Amino acid sequence: MEYFIPDYYDKFQCLASNCPDSCCKEWEVDIDEETAEYYRSLPGKLGDRIRKVLKDTSDGTLMTIKDGRCPMWRQDGLCEIQAQLGHGALSKVCQEFPRLRHEYGDFTELGLELSCPEAARLILTEPYKMQTQSVPGHGEVEYDTQAMATLRRSREVLLAFLERSAFSVPQTLAVMLLYAHAVQSELDGGPKAQLSPEVCLADARSYAEDGDIASVIDYFKELEILTAQWQSRLDAGAVSFAWSCQHLALAKYGICRYWFQAVSDYDLVCRAKFIIISCIIVCALGGNTVETAQLFSKEIENDPDNVEAILDAAYTSSAFTDVQLLSLLLNS
Ligand code: SF4
């Protein structure tokens, strides 16, 4: 069994009481059924306290929010359950966050979620490097091997290009979009995708017109919004685009997280566009890139409905046509 692990994965350490945000702020934390059962049977005052704030819904059990936070959160920034009962007493989501794990049967990818401020700092500021570790044993292959071979090869080609690209960041992303179309064509039974950056960039330039960033921001205003902070950033609108290597790091993170997911439905282009849209909105909103990206992730990536909406909109919304994205990348 192979594990693919970004270098920053092992560097992560929770900031705990020094965290500028918190993983239990604004979210109704999911409590898995096994942990919910444990909490329901827990004796004593802590058990009584937890039971008062558990909420059963048709989607499962949640911790209710009080004053914008999980009610188990203490003034010192620590979790009451963890403090009294230890890490093992936390629900699965609390134990794992912000660690990501995608299992494909014969290999597993590990990563960190951008919605955690410390993970966002590592993802966007540490040099990108992926290690491979092999451990004895192997699971059953759970995917279309031909499609995965295409995705693995193309992701490697693309990440290598992003590492060495002499183009500007938005030009590099424009090339990525056209390459994703070529890989999509290969997934659909077409010829093997080749990456010719100069050709892709010339094509991208020929498609680009005037970009309309206001329509992108208006689209985000229609999605579910969690925090007042995100709402005010969207209301403030775009600042002038100032691309940096952190936006490229954001694209690498997206490629590592979403590229292989296309094996489930053979739809790569919408995921490539999602990654590019992420970079455009984070760049357009300006501010500190790590903070803006973390806020974006908390609002969008951690809400499956928002992610699904954008994946659909990648094909249906005039805010996200290929021409519009290429125009925003090359003419803004
Ligand atoms: S958001 Fe990240 S750094 Fe902050 S408390 Fe949660 S895991 Fe720790």
Boltz pocket constraint, residues with backbone or C-beta under 6 A from the ligand:
constraints:
  - pocket:
      binder: B
      contacts: [[A, 13], [A, 14], [A, 15], [A, 16], [A, 19], [A, 20], [A, 21], [A, 22], [A, 23], [A, 24], [A, 77], [A, 97], [A, 98], [A, 115], [A, 116], [A, 117], [A, 118], [A, 119]]
      max_distance: 6.0
